[in-house]
Each structure stands twice: as C-alpha cells, then as structure tokens.
Amino acid sequence: MFLAQVRWSDPDQLGHVNHARYLSYFEDARMMMLAGAPTGVPGRPGDRGCIAARVAVDYEAPVVYRPGLTLRVETGVAAIGTSSWTLAQRMYDGDSVVARCECVLVAYSYADGKKRPLDDDERAYWQRFASGG
C-alpha cells in the first residue's frame, strides 16, 4: 500500500485532482515496489532493469481537493510471463475506488538494449504480490 499526499497544486480550476496527477501517484506506488525488488529501481547500475511497456488508467470518479487529502494506492501482480509482469493498481479516496491502472513492465537488459527473461529471484519477488501468492 502506498499513500499519496495530494498537494495544493494538484487540482485543476474546478477543484478536481488533475487526471495527469493520478499517473504520478500510480508511478510512485510502482517505484516503491520496484525499490524492494532484487533489481531495484530502473536506471540503477547493473544490467538488470525494467521498462514500462504499457500503462492504462480508468478513471472511476473525480477527486475533489481537500487540505490534508491522502489517496491510498494498492498494487498487486495480475500476471507474470517469461519477460514481463502486469501490475493491477487501485486508487482510493477513503473507501471509494477513484481510479484503476494496469501497467505492463518488461525485464530489460540495458547492455543489450532489449528485453530479457525474468530471473528466478525477480519472479519470486513479484510472485509474492500475485493474487493467491
């Protein structure tokens, strides 16, 4: 679980949190999970990394800015393939789902400039967050 602190500058002129900010909150939650992965965050020294191949967001409800507002982002692993894994994320304002995100991450070799198979330690790490895992 990741708690996103909504800033005063995040809403639009109507007082709704701007849709682009949702992407940042989802990304922050993913980066927190990646920081604990065997490979660490993308761009870290070494050849094992990952890249985002697809990010899709479904907006369920507008979030009206309130001072001190914190949104909760929950992230799980929906699928694990040979070289990619899919994260399923939900953002909550209180108990209400306000957005859903699906992100496909691909294991990537920076030295070779191409995707690579997931290593066993990576697969084991992401399996911990899978449904029923």
LUMLORO-389014 format. One record per atom (N, C-alpha, C, O): residue number from 1; chain; atom name; x, y, z. Coordinates in pm, 1 decimal. Example, Ala and Ser with C-alpha at 12.3 -4.5 7.8 and 13.67 -1.06 7.14 Angstrom:
BEGIN
n | chain | atom | east | north | up
1 | A | N | 1319.0 | -569.0 | 780.0
1 | A | CA | 1230.0 | -450.0 | 780.0
1 | A | C | 1320.0 | -330.0 | 780.0
1 | A | O | 1423.6 | -331.9 | 846.5
2 | A | N | 1285.0 | -225.0 | 708.0
2 | A | CA | 1367.0 | -106.0 | 714.0
2 | A | C | 1290.0 | 3.0 | 787.0
2 | A | O | 1340.9 | 113.8 | 803.9
% end
This chain:
BEGIN
n | chain | atom | east | north | up
1 | A | N | 84.3 | -117.8 | 0.0
1 | A | CA | 0.0 | 0.0 | 0.0
1 | A | C | 89.0 | 124.4 | 0.0
1 | A | O | 191.2 | 130.5 | 68.4
2 | A | N | 47.4 | 221.4 | -77.6
2 | A | CA | 119.1 | 348.4 | -88.1
2 | A | C | 19.5 | 460.6 | -60.2
2 | A | O | -92.6 | 458.7 | -111.0
3 | A | N | 60.3 | 557.4 | 19.9
3 | A | CA | -24.1 | 673.2 | 48.3
3 | A | C | 28.5 | 793.6 | -29.1
3 | A | O | 142.6 | 835.7 | -9.9
4 | A | N | -54.7 | 848.1 | -115.9
4 | A | CA | -17.5 | 963.7 | -198.1
4 | A | C | -74.0 | 1090.4 | -133.8
4 | A | O | -195.4 | 1106.2 | -120.9
5 | A | N | 14.7 | 1178.8 | -94.3
5 | A | CA | -27.7 | 1306.4 | -37.9
5 | A | C | -63.4 | 1401.0 | -152.2
5 | A | O | 21.9 | 1433.9 | -234.6
6 | A | N | -188.0 | 1444.5 | -157.4
6 | A | CA | -231.9 | 1536.1 | -262.5
6 | A | C | -187.3 | 1676.8 | -224.6
6 | A | O | -213.2 | 1724.9 | -114.2
7 | A | N | -119.6 | 1741.2 | -318.9
7 | A | CA | -66.7 | 1875.1 | -293.7
7 | A | C | -164.8 | 1982.5 | -340.6
7 | A | O | -253.0 | 1957.6 | -422.8
8 | A | N | -146.9 | 2099.4 | -287.3
8 | A | CA | -232.4 | 2213.0 | -321.5
8 | A | C | -229.6 | 2240.4 | -471.7
8 | A | O | -328.7 | 2286.8 | -528.1
9 | A | N | -117.1 | 2212.0 | -536.5
9 | A | CA | -102.9 | 2239.8 | -680.2
9 | A | C | -159.0 | 2128.2 | -769.3
9 | A | O | -155.1 | 2141.3 | -891.7
10 | A | N | -210.4 | 2020.3 | -712.7
10 | A | CA | -257.9 | 1907.1 | -792.1
10 | A | C | -396.1 | 1925.3 | -856.1
10 | A | O | -420.4 | 1866.8 | -961.6
11 | A | N | -487.7 | 2003.6 | -797.5
11 | A | CA | -620.1 | 2015.6 | -860.7
11 | A | C | -621.1 | 2112.5 | -979.3
11 | A | O | -533.4 | 2197.6 | -994.2
12 | A | N | -725.2 | 2095.7 | -1063.9
12 | A | CA | -746.5 | 2187.8 | -1175.3
12 | A | C | -834.8 | 2303.9 | -1127.6
12 | A | O | -862.0 | 2316.3 | -1008.2
13 | A | N | -878.7 | 2387.5 | -1220.0
13 | A | CA | -958.3 | 2505.1 | -1183.2
13 | A | C | -1095.6 | 2469.3 | -1126.9
13 | A | O | -1159.9 | 2553.2 | -1063.8
14 | A | N | -1140.9 | 2347.4 | -1148.6
14 | A | CA | -1270.1 | 2303.5 | -1095.6
14 | A | C | -1256.7 | 2242.5 | -955.0
14 | A | O | -1355.9 | 2204.7 | -892.6
15 | A | N | -1131.5 | 2233.8 | -906.9
15 | A | CA | -1108.4 | 2177.1 | -774.9
15 | A | C | -1089.1 | 2027.5 | -774.6
15 | A | O | -1073.8 | 1967.1 | -668.4
16 | A | N | -1089.5 | 1964.5 | -895.5
16 | A | CA | -1067.0 | 1820.2 | -906.6
16 | A | C | -917.3 | 1795.5 | -920.8
16 | A | O | -846.5 | 1873.7 | -984.3
17 | A | N | -870.1 | 1687.5 | -861.9
17 | A | CA | -730.8 | 1648.9 | -883.1
17 | A | C | -713.7 | 1620.4 | -1031.6
17 | A | O | -789.5 | 1542.3 | -1089.3
18 | A | N | -614.2 | 1683.5 | -1093.7
18 | A | CA | -591.2 | 1670.6 | -1236.9
18 | A | C | -561.0 | 1525.6 | -1273.4
18 | A | O | -488.4 | 1456.3 | -1202.2
19 | A | N | -617.9 | 1480.7 | -1385.6
19 | A | CA | -603.4 | 1341.0 | -1427.1
19 | A | C | -457.2 | 1298.6 | -1443.0
19 | A | O | -424.0 | 1183.2 | -1416.2
20 | A | N | -371.0 | 1388.0 | -1485.3
20 | A | CA | -229.8 | 1353.0 | -1504.1
20 | A | C | -161.9 | 1321.3 | -1371.0
20 | A | O | -66.6 | 1243.4 | -1367.4
21 | A | N | -209.3 | 1380.0 | -1263.4
21 | A | CA | -151.7 | 1353.0 | -1132.0
21 | A | C | -177.6 | 1208.1 | -1089.5
21 | A | O | -96.1 | 1147.8 | -1019.6
22 | A | N | -291.7 | 1152.9 | -1132.1
22 | A | CA | -321.5 | 1013.6 | -1098.7
22 | A | C | -207.3 | 923.8 | -1148.3
22 | A | O | -164.6 | 832.0 | -1078.4
23 | A | N | -158.6 | 952.0 | -1270.4
23 | A | CA | -48.7 | 872.6 | -1325.9
23 | A | C | 75.4 | 880.9 | -1236.9
23 | A | O | 145.5 | 781.6 | -1217.7
24 | A | N | 101.6 | 999.4 | -1183.3
24 | A | CA | 217.0 | 1015.6 | -1094.1
24 | A | C | 199.1 | 937.0 | -964.9
24 | A | O | 293.7 | 875.0 | -916.4
25 | A | N | 78.0 | 939.0 | -908.6
25 | A | CA | 52.8 | 862.5 | -785.7
25 | A | C | 72.0 | 713.4 | -811.2
25 | A | O | 133.1 | 643.9 | -730.0
26 | A | N | 19.9 | 663.7 | -924.0
26 | A | CA | 38.0 | 522.6 | -957.7
26 | A | C | 186.6 | 491.0 | -977.6
26 | A | O | 234.8 | 387.2 | -932.1
27 | A | N | 258.6 | 579.9 | -1045.2
27 | A | CA | 401.6 | 558.4 | -1067.9
27 | A | C | 477.5 | 555.7 | -936.1
27 | A | O | 564.5 | 470.8 | -916.8
28 | A | N | 446.0 | 647.1 | -845.4
28 | A | CA | 513.7 | 649.5 | -715.5
28 | A | C | 494.7 | 516.6 | -642.2
28 | A | O | 588.3 | 464.8 | -581.2
29 | A | N | 373.4 | 462.0 | -648.4
29 | A | CA | 346.5 | 333.4 | -583.7
29 | A | C | 428.4 | 221.7 | -649.1
29 | A | O | 483.2 | 136.0 | -579.8
30 | A | N | 436.6 | 222.9 | -782.7
30 | A | CA | 517.1 | 121.4 | -852.9
30 | A | C | 663.6 | 133.3 | -816.1
30 | A | O | 730.3 | 32.3 | -793.6
31 | A | N | 714.6 | 255.5 | -809.6
31 | A | CA | 856.1 | 275.8 | -779.2
31 | A | C | 889.9 | 227.7 | -638.3
31 | A | O | 999.6 | 177.3 | -614.3
32 | A | N | 795.5 | 243.2 | -544.9
32 | A | CA | 816.8 | 193.0 | -409.8
32 | A | C | 831.8 | 40.7 | -412.4
32 | A | O | 917.1 | -14.8 | -343.0
33 | A | N | 748.9 | -26.5 | -492.5
33 | A | CA | 760.6 | -172.9 | -504.3
33 | A | C | 890.1 | -212.0 | -574.3
33 | A | O | 957.4 | -306.7 | -533.3
34 | A | N | 924.7 | -138.9 | -679.9
34 | A | CA | 1047.3 | -169.6 | -753.6
34 | A | C | 1171.7 | -150.3 | -667.1
34 | A | O | 1270.2 | -222.3 | -683.8
35 | A | N | 1168.1 | -54.4 | -575.4
35 | A | CA | 1283.0 | -28.8 | -488.7
35 | A | C | 1315.0 | -151.3 | -403.2
35 | A | O | 1430.5 | -172.7 | -366.4
36 | A | N | 1213.4 | -231.7 | -371.5
36 | A | CA | 1235.4 | -351.7 | -292.6
36 | A | C | 1265.9 | -475.9 | -374.3
36 | A | O | 1297.2 | -581.1 | -318.4
37 | A | N | 1257.0 | -464.6 | -506.7
37 | A | CA | 1282.2 | -578.7 | -594.7
37 | A | C | 1431.2 | -609.4 | -602.1
37 | A | O | 1513.0 | -521.6 | -574.6
38 | A | N | 1468.4 | -732.3 | -638.6
38 | A | CA | 1610.3 | -768.4 | -648.8
38 | A | C | 1689.8 | -676.9 | -742.1
38 | A | O | 1808.5 | -653.1 | -719.6
39 | A | N | 1625.1 | -626.0 | -846.0
39 | A | CA | 1695.3 | -540.1 | -942.2
39 | A | C | 1691.1 | -393.3 | -902.9
39 | A | O | 1765.8 | -312.9 | -958.6
40 | A | N | 1606.5 | -356.8 | -809.3
40 | A | CA | 1595.1 | -216.8 | -769.4
40 | A | C | 1522.3 | -134.2 | -873.5
40 | A | O | 1460.5 | -188.1 | -965.4
41 | A | N | 1530.0 | -3.0 | -858.4
41 | A | CA | 1459.1 | 86.7 | -948.9
41 | A | C | 1529.8 | 93.6 | -1084.1
41 | A | O | 1651.7 | 77.9 | -1091.0
42 | A | N | 1453.8 | 117.0 | -1192.2
42 | A | CA | 1514.8 | 129.5 | -1324.6
42 | A | C | 1620.4 | 239.9 | -1326.5
42 | A | O | 1605.0 | 344.0 | -1262.8
43 | A | N | 1726.5 | 214.8 | -1400.2
43 | A | CA | 1834.3 | 311.8 | -1411.2
43 | A | C | 1944.9 | 290.3 | -1310.9
43 | A | O | 2047.4 | 358.2 | -1316.5
44 | A | N | 1926.5 | 198.0 | -1220.2
44 | A | CA | 2028.3 | 165.7 | -1120.7
44 | A | C | 2145.3 | 96.7 | -1191.2
44 | A | O | 2124.2 | 27.7 | -1290.9
45 | A | N | 2267.0 | 113.8 | -1142.0
45 | A | CA | 2381.0 | 46.6 | -1206.8
45 | A | C | 2360.3 | -103.8 | -1215.4
45 | A | O | 2302.1 | -165.0 | -1125.8
46 | A | N | 2408.0 | -161.7 | -1323.0
46 | A | CA | 2391.0 | -304.4 | -1346.8
46 | A | C | 2307.6 | -324.2 | -1471.7
46 | A | O | 2251.3 | -229.7 | -1527.0
47 | A | N | 2301.0 | -448.1 | -1514.4
47 | A | CA | 2234.4 | -476.6 | -1640.7
47 | A | C | 2088.6 | -515.6 | -1625.0
47 | A | O | 2014.8 | -515.6 | -1723.5
48 | A | N | 2044.8 | -548.9 | -1504.4
48 | A | CA | 1906.0 | -591.2 | -1486.2
48 | A | C | 1819.7 | -470.5 | -1453.5
48 | A | O | 1843.6 | -398.9 | -1356.3
49 | A | N | 1721.3 | -450.2 | -1535.4
49 | A | CA | 1628.0 | -340.7 | -1512.4
49 | A | C | 1494.6 | -375.8 | -1572.8
49 | A | O | 1469.2 | -490.8 | -1608.6
50 | A | N | 1409.1 | -275.8 | -1584.0
50 | A | CA | 1280.5 | -297.1 | -1648.7
50 | A | C | 1234.3 | -165.9 | -1711.9
50 | A | O | 1281.4 | -57.4 | -1677.9
51 | A | N | 1141.5 | -180.2 | -1803.9
51 | A | CA | 1080.5 | -64.3 | -1867.8
51 | A | C | 928.7 | -84.1 | -1866.8
51 | A | O | 879.4 | -197.0 | -1866.3
52 | A | N | 856.9 | 26.2 | -1866.5
52 | A | CA | 711.8 | 20.2 | -1876.1
52 | A | C | 674.2 | 10.0 | -2023.0
52 | A | O | 708.6 | 96.9 | -2103.2
53 | A | N | 603.7 | -96.2 | -2057.4
53 | A | CA | 562.6 | -117.0 | -2196.8
53 | A | C | 421.1 | -65.6 | -2221.4
53 | A | O | 386.0 | -30.3 | -2334.0
54 | A | N | 340.1 | -61.6 | -2115.8
54 | A | CA | 200.5 | -19.0 | -2130.9
54 | A | C | 150.0 | 31.3 | -1997.0
54 | A | O | 174.0 | -30.0 | -1893.0
55 | A | N | 79.6 | 143.9 | -2000.8
55 | A | CA | 11.9 | 198.1 | -1882.5
55 | A | C | -126.5 | 242.9 | -1927.3
55 | A | O | -139.7 | 323.9 | -2019.1
56 | A | N | -230.3 | 189.5 | -1861.6
56 | A | CA | -368.4 | 226.9 | -1893.6
56 | A | C | -439.7 | 262.4 | -1763.4
56 | A | O | -429.2 | 191.0 | -1663.6
57 | A | N | -511.9 | 373.4 | -1766.4
57 | A | CA | -583.6 | 419.5 | -1647.1
57 | A | C | -732.0 | 432.9 | -1678.5
57 | A | O | -770.3 | 489.4 | -1781.0
58 | A | N | -814.0 | 380.8 | -1589.9
58 | A | CA | -958.8 | 400.8 | -1594.6
58 | A | C | -994.9 | 489.9 | -1477.3
58 | A | O | -968.6 | 456.6 | -1361.8
59 | A | N | -1055.2 | 603.1 | -1508.2
59 | A | CA | -1095.8 | 698.4 | -1405.7
59 | A | C | -1238.7 | 665.5 | -1363.7
59 | A | O | -1330.2 | 668.7 | -1446.0
60 | A | N | -1257.7 | 634.1 | -1236.9
60 | A | CA | -1388.3 | 592.6 | -1186.0
60 | A | C | -1468.5 | 709.8 | -1130.3
60 | A | O | -1590.6 | 713.5 | -1145.0
61 | A | N | -1401.3 | 805.2 | -1066.9
61 | A | CA | -1470.1 | 918.5 | -1004.0
61 | A | C | -1372.2 | 1033.1 | -985.6
61 | A | O | -1253.3 | 1009.6 | -964.0
62 | A | N | -1419.8 | 1156.8 | -993.9
62 | A | CA | -1331.3 | 1269.4 | -968.5
62 | A | C | -1295.6 | 1277.1 | -819.9
62 | A | O | -1374.5 | 1238.9 | -733.4
63 | A | N | -1176.5 | 1326.7 | -792.9
63 | A | CA | -1133.9 | 1350.2 | -655.2
63 | A | C | -1133.9 | 1501.3 | -633.8
63 | A | O | -1063.7 | 1574.7 | -703.4
64 | A | N | -1212.1 | 1546.4 | -538.2
64 | A | CA | -1218.7 | 1688.9 | -505.6
64 | A | C | -1112.3 | 1717.9 | -401.1
64 | A | O | -1104.4 | 1651.6 | -297.7
65 | A | N | -1030.5 | 1818.6 | -430.4
65 | A | CA | -921.8 | 1853.7 | -339.1
65 | A | C | -975.7 | 1899.6 | -204.3
65 | A | O | -1071.4 | 1976.6 | -196.3
66 | A | N | -911.5 | 1850.1 | -98.4
66 | A | CA | -935.8 | 1892.8 | 38.3
66 | A | C | -801.3 | 1903.3 | 107.2
66 | A | O | -716.4 | 1816.7 | 86.0
67 | A | N | -777.5 | 2005.1 | 188.7
67 | A | CA | -649.8 | 2013.9 | 260.5
67 | A | C | -623.3 | 1885.4 | 340.0
67 | A | O | -711.4 | 1834.6 | 409.5
68 | A | N | -502.3 | 1834.9 | 328.7
68 | A | CA | -463.2 | 1714.2 | 400.6
68 | A | C | -506.0 | 1584.7 | 334.3
68 | A | O | -488.5 | 1477.5 | 392.2
69 | A | N | -561.9 | 1592.2 | 213.5
69 | A | CA | -611.4 | 1472.6 | 144.6
69 | A | C | -497.0 | 1376.3 | 111.9
69 | A | O | -394.1 | 1415.6 | 57.0
70 | A | N | -517.7 | 1250.7 | 146.9
70 | A | CA | -425.3 | 1142.9 | 113.0
70 | A | C | -504.5 | 1035.8 | 39.1
70 | A | O | -611.4 | 995.1 | 84.4
71 | A | N | -452.7 | 990.3 | -74.0
71 | A | CA | -515.1 | 883.7 | -151.1
71 | A | C | -434.6 | 755.0 | -130.0
71 | A | O | -311.8 | 758.6 | -122.4
72 | A | N | -503.2 | 643.8 | -120.9
72 | A | CA | -438.6 | 514.4 | -99.6
72 | A | C | -428.3 | 441.6 | -233.5
72 | A | O | -526.4 | 431.0 | -307.1
73 | A | N | -309.3 | 391.9 | -264.1
73 | A | CA | -287.5 | 313.9 | -385.6
73 | A | C | -247.7 | 172.1 | -345.2
73 | A | O | -148.4 | 151.2 | -275.5
74 | A | N | -326.4 | 76.5 | -390.0
74 | A | CA | -295.5 | -64.2 | -365.8
74 | A | C | -252.6 | -127.8 | -497.4
74 | A | O | -313.7 | -105.0 | -601.8
75 | A | N | -147.3 | -207.5 | -490.6
75 | A | CA | -88.8 | -266.3 | -611.2
75 | A | C | -71.1 | -415.6 | -592.6
75 | A | O | -23.1 | -461.5 | -489.0
76 | A | N | -110.5 | -490.8 | -693.9
76 | A | CA | -89.6 | -635.1 | -695.0
76 | A | C | -39.9 | -678.1 | -831.4
76 | A | O | -42.5 | -600.6 | -927.0
77 | A | N | 4.9 | -801.1 | -839.8
77 | A | CA | 51.6 | -855.9 | -966.7
77 | A | C | -60.0 | -940.4 | -1026.5
77 | A | O | -104.8 | -1037.8 | -966.0
78 | A | N | -104.3 | -902.4 | -1145.6
78 | A | CA | -213.5 | -973.2 | -1213.7
78 | A | C | -163.1 | -1089.2 | -1297.8
78 | A | O | -234.0 | -1188.3 | -1315.4
79 | A | N | -40.5 | -1078.1 | -1350.6
79 | A | CA | 14.5 | -1183.5 | -1436.5
79 | A | C | 166.3 | -1174.2 | -1439.4
79 | A | O | 223.8 | -1065.7 | -1429.4
80 | A | N | 229.9 | -1289.6 | -1453.2
80 | A | CA | 375.1 | -1295.3 | -1469.2
80 | A | C | 403.9 | -1382.6 | -1590.2
80 | A | O | 360.2 | -1497.4 | -1597.1
81 | A | N | 478.1 | -1326.7 | -1685.9
81 | A | CA | 514.2 | -1400.6 | -1806.5
81 | A | C | 661.6 | -1434.9 | -1807.1
81 | A | O | 727.2 | -1434.2 | -1702.9
82 | A | N | 713.0 | -1464.7 | -1924.3
82 | A | CA | 853.8 | -1501.0 | -1939.5
82 | A | C | 945.1 | -1381.4 | -1914.7
82 | A | O | 1046.9 | -1393.5 | -1846.6
83 | A | N | 908.5 | -1266.0 | -1970.2
83 | A | CA | 992.7 | -1147.0 | -1956.2
83 | A | C | 914.8 | -1025.3 | -1906.7
83 | A | O | 970.9 | -916.3 | -1895.1
84 | A | N | 786.9 | -1043.1 | -1877.6
84 | A | CA | 707.1 | -928.3 | -1834.4
84 | A | C | 614.9 | -966.5 | -1719.5
84 | A | O | 590.8 | -1084.4 | -1693.2
85 | A | N | 564.9 | -865.6 | -1652.6
85 | A | CA | 465.3 | -885.1 | -1548.4
85 | A | C | 369.9 | -767.4 | -1552.1
85 | A | O | 406.9 | -656.7 | -1591.1
86 | A | N | 247.7 | -792.6 | -1511.3
86 | A | CA | 142.7 | -691.8 | -1516.8
86 | A | C | 99.5 | -655.6 | -1375.4
86 | A | O | 63.0 | -742.0 | -1295.6
87 | A | N | 104.5 | -526.1 | -1346.4
87 | A | CA | 59.3 | -475.5 | -1217.0
87 | A | C | -82.6 | -423.3 | -1231.0
87 | A | O | -115.1 | -353.6 | -1327.1
88 | A | N | -166.1 | -457.3 | -1135.0
88 | A | CA | -303.0 | -405.5 | -1127.5
88 | A | C | -308.8 | -315.1 | -1004.9
88 | A | O | -281.8 | -358.3 | -892.8
89 | A | N | -344.5 | -189.1 | -1028.1
89 | A | CA | -345.4 | -91.6 | -920.4
89 | A | C | -483.5 | -29.9 | -904.8
89 | A | O | -557.1 | -11.7 | -1001.8
90 | A | N | -516.8 | 2.0 | -779.6
90 | A | CA | -641.5 | 72.3 | -749.9
90 | A | C | -609.0 | 189.0 | -658.5
90 | A | O | -528.1 | 177.5 | -566.4
91 | A | N | -673.8 | 302.1 | -685.8
91 | A | CA | -656.9 | 421.9 | -603.0
91 | A | C | -788.4 | 449.8 | -531.4
91 | A | O | -895.9 | 445.0 | -591.2
92 | A | N | -777.4 | 479.1 | -402.4
92 | A | CA | -894.7 | 500.8 | -318.3
92 | A | C | -892.3 | 639.8 | -255.7
92 | A | O | -787.7 | 689.7 | -214.4
93 | A | N | -1008.8 | 700.0 | -250.0
93 | A | CA | -1032.9 | 818.1 | -167.4
93 | A | C | -1124.4 | 766.6 | -56.5
93 | A | O | -1244.2 | 748.1 | -77.8
94 | A | N | -1068.0 | 744.0 | 60.4
94 | A | CA | -1143.3 | 676.3 | 165.8
94 | A | C | -1167.7 | 532.6 | 123.6
94 | A | O | -1073.5 | 459.9 | 92.0
95 | A | N | -1294.4 | 491.2 | 123.2
95 | A | CA | -1328.7 | 355.0 | 82.6
95 | A | C | -1371.1 | 344.7 | -63.6
95 | A | O | -1401.2 | 235.6 | -112.0
96 | A | N | -1373.5 | 457.5 | -134.0
96 | A | CA | -1421.2 | 459.9 | -273.3
96 | A | C | -1306.5 | 449.1 | -372.4
96 | A | O | -1208.0 | 522.4 | -363.7
97 | A | N | -1320.8 | 355.1 | -468.4
97 | A | CA | -1222.8 | 344.7 | -576.5
97 | A | C | -1242.9 | 463.4 | -669.7
97 | A | O | -1353.8 | 486.3 | -718.1
98 | A | N | -1136.2 | 539.2 | -695.1
98 | A | CA | -1145.9 | 655.2 | -783.5
98 | A | C | -1075.2 | 632.0 | -917.0
98 | A | O | -1103.2 | 701.4 | -1014.7
99 | A | N | -983.0 | 533.8 | -922.0
99 | A | CA | -914.0 | 503.7 | -1047.3
99 | A | C | -851.5 | 364.9 | -1039.4
99 | A | O | -819.7 | 313.9 | -931.9
100 | A | N | -835.0 | 305.8 | -1158.5
100 | A | CA | -768.0 | 176.9 | -1172.1
100 | A | C | -658.4 | 192.5 | -1277.6
100 | A | O | -674.1 | 266.3 | -1375.0
101 | A | N | -548.0 | 122.4 | -1256.7
101 | A | CA | -436.7 | 130.1 | -1350.9
101 | A | C | -383.9 | -10.4 | -1378.2
101 | A | O | -371.3 | -92.7 | -1287.6
102 | A | N | -353.8 | -35.1 | -1504.1
102 | A | CA | -285.3 | -157.7 | -1541.5
102 | A | C | -153.4 | -118.0 | -1606.1
102 | A | O | -150.3 | -37.7 | -1699.3
103 | A | N | -44.9 | -174.8 | -1555.7
103 | A | CA | 88.1 | -141.7 | -1608.6
103 | A | C | 163.3 | -270.4 | -1639.3
103 | A | O | 177.9 | -357.2 | -1553.2
104 | A | N | 210.6 | -281.5 | -1762.8
104 | A | CA | 292.6 | -395.6 | -1802.7
104 | A | C | 438.6 | -351.2 | -1797.7
104 | A | O | 479.3 | -257.7 | -1866.7
105 | A | N | 515.7 | -420.1 | -1714.7
105 | A | CA | 659.3 | -394.9 | -1703.9
105 | A | C | 733.8 | -508.8 | -1771.8
105 | A | O | 692.9 | -624.5 | -1762.8
106 | A | N | 842.9 | -476.0 | -1839.7
106 | A | CA | 921.6 | -574.2 | -1913.6
106 | A | C | 1064.0 | -573.6 | -1860.4
106 | A | O | 1126.8 | -468.2 | -1850.7
107 | A | N | 1114.9 | -691.7 | -1825.9
107 | A | CA | 1255.0 | -704.4 | -1784.8
107 | A | C | 1341.7 | -663.6 | -1903.3
107 | A | O | 1317.3 | -704.4 | -2016.8
108 | A | N | 1443.7 | -582.3 | -1874.8
108 | A | CA | 1519.5 | -520.4 | -1983.1
108 | A | C | 1669.1 | -525.0 | -1954.2
108 | A | O | 1713.2 | -498.1 | -1842.5
109 | A | N | 1746.4 | -559.7 | -2057.1
109 | A | CA | 1892.0 | -556.5 | -2048.7
109 | A | C | 1940.4 | -424.9 | -2108.7
109 | A | O | 1928.4 | -402.5 | -2229.1
110 | A | N | 1994.5 | -339.4 | -2024.9
110 | A | CA | 2045.8 | -211.6 | -2074.6
110 | A | C | 2171.7 | -232.1 | -2158.7
110 | A | O | 2197.6 | -155.1 | -2251.2
111 | A | N | 2249.9 | -335.1 | -2127.2
111 | A | CA | 2371.0 | -362.5 | -2204.4
111 | A | C | 2336.9 | -407.8 | -2346.1
111 | A | O | 2402.3 | -368.0 | -2442.5
112 | A | N | 2233.6 | -491.7 | -2357.7
112 | A | CA | 2195.4 | -544.9 | -2489.2
112 | A | C | 2090.3 | -460.0 | -2559.6
112 | A | O | 2068.2 | -475.2 | -2679.8
113 | A | N | 2025.8 | -370.7 | -2485.4
113 | A | CA | 1922.6 | -286.2 | -2544.7
113 | A | C | 1798.4 | -362.8 | -2587.0
113 | A | O | 1735.1 | -328.6 | -2686.9
114 | A | N | 1762.6 | -467.7 | -2510.4
114 | A | CA | 1644.2 | -546.0 | -2545.6
114 | A | C | 1587.6 | -614.9 | -2421.8
114 | A | O | 1651.0 | -620.3 | -2316.4
115 | A | N | 1466.4 | -667.4 | -2438.0
115 | A | CA | 1404.3 | -738.3 | -2326.5
115 | A | C | 1484.4 | -864.0 | -2296.0
115 | A | O | 1561.8 | -913.5 | -2377.9
116 | A | N | 1462.5 | -913.4 | -2174.9
116 | A | CA | 1532.7 | -1033.2 | -2128.7
116 | A | C | 1437.1 | -1114.9 | -2043.1
116 | A | O | 1338.3 | -1060.4 | -1993.9
117 | A | N | 1463.0 | -1242.5 | -2023.7
117 | A | CA | 1375.9 | -1322.6 | -1936.3
117 | A | C | 1390.7 | -1277.1 | -1790.9
117 | A | O | 1496.8 | -1230.0 | -1750.0
118 | A | N | 1284.4 | -1291.8 | -1714.9
118 | A | CA | 1292.0 | -1266.0 | -1571.3
118 | A | C | 1382.8 | -1370.1 | -1507.0
118 | A | O | 1376.4 | -1488.4 | -1540.6
119 | A | N | 1467.5 | -1325.5 | -1414.3
119 | A | CA | 1549.8 | -1418.3 | -1337.8
119 | A | C | 1465.4 | -1478.7 | -1225.9
119 | A | O | 1360.2 | -1424.9 | -1191.1
120 | A | N | 1511.6 | -1590.6 | -1169.5
120 | A | CA | 1435.2 | -1660.1 | -1066.1
120 | A | C | 1407.0 | -1572.1 | -944.6
120 | A | O | 1297.2 | -1576.8 | -889.1
121 | A | N | 1505.3 | -1491.5 | -902.7
121 | A | CA | 1482.7 | -1407.0 | -784.2
121 | A | C | 1380.1 | -1297.5 | -813.1
121 | A | O | 1304.0 | -1259.2 | -724.3
122 | A | N | 1377.6 | -1247.2 | -935.6
122 | A | CA | 1276.7 | -1147.6 | -973.3
122 | A | C | 1137.5 | -1210.4 | -974.5
122 | A | O | 1042.0 | -1154.0 | -921.0
123 | A | N | 1127.8 | -1326.4 | -1035.4
123 | A | CA | 999.3 | -1396.6 | -1043.7
123 | A | C | 945.8 | -1425.3 | -903.0
123 | A | O | 826.9 | -1407.2 | -877.0
124 | A | N | 1033.0 | -1469.9 | -813.1
124 | A | CA | 991.1 | -1499.6 | -675.5
124 | A | C | 944.2 | -1372.9 | -603.9
124 | A | O | 845.8 | -1376.0 | -530.0
125 | A | N | 1013.9 | -1262.5 | -625.7
125 | A | CA | 974.1 | -1136.0 | -562.8
125 | A | C | 834.9 | -1094.3 | -608.2
125 | A | O | 750.2 | -1063.0 | -524.5
126 | A | N | 809.4 | -1093.0 | -738.3
126 | A | CA | 680.0 | -1047.0 | -790.1
126 | A | C | 568.1 | -1144.8 | -758.9
126 | A | O | 452.3 | -1105.0 | -745.8
127 | A | N | 602.3 | -1274.1 | -746.9
127 | A | CA | 500.2 | -1374.1 | -713.3
127 | A | C | 439.6 | -1346.2 | -575.7
127 | A | O | 323.8 | -1380.1 | -551.4
128 | A | N | 516.1 | -1285.2 | -486.0
128 | A | CA | 465.6 | -1252.2 | -351.7
128 | A | C | 345.1 | -1159.2 | -357.0
128 | A | O | 263.1 | -1159.1 | -265.1
129 | A | N | 333.4 | -1080.5 | -463.0
129 | A | CA | 226.1 | -982.2 | -475.7
129 | A | C | 113.1 | -1029.6 | -566.5
129 | A | O | 17.7 | -956.1 | -591.9
130 | A | N | 124.8 | -1153.7 | -615.4
130 | A | CA | 22.4 | -1207.4 | -706.4
130 | A | C | -100.9 | -1249.7 | -627.7
130 | A | O | -92.8 | -1283.0 | -509.5
131 | A | N | -213.3 | -1247.7 | -694.4
131 | A | CA | -337.8 | -1295.2 | -632.8
131 | A | C | -319.2 | -1440.3 | -592.3
131 | A | O | -285.3 | -1525.3 | -674.6
132 | A | N | -341.6 | -1467.4 | -464.9
132 | A | CA | -324.4 | -1602.9 | -414.6
132 | A | C | -179.6 | -1638.6 | -392.0
132 | A | O | -147.9 | -1752.7 | -358.3
133 | A | N | -86.9 | -1537.2 | -411.1
133 | A | CA | 54.7 | -1569.1 | -394.8
133 | A | C | 112.0 | -1525.2 | -264.1
133 | A | O | 230.5 | -1546.4 | -238.4
% end
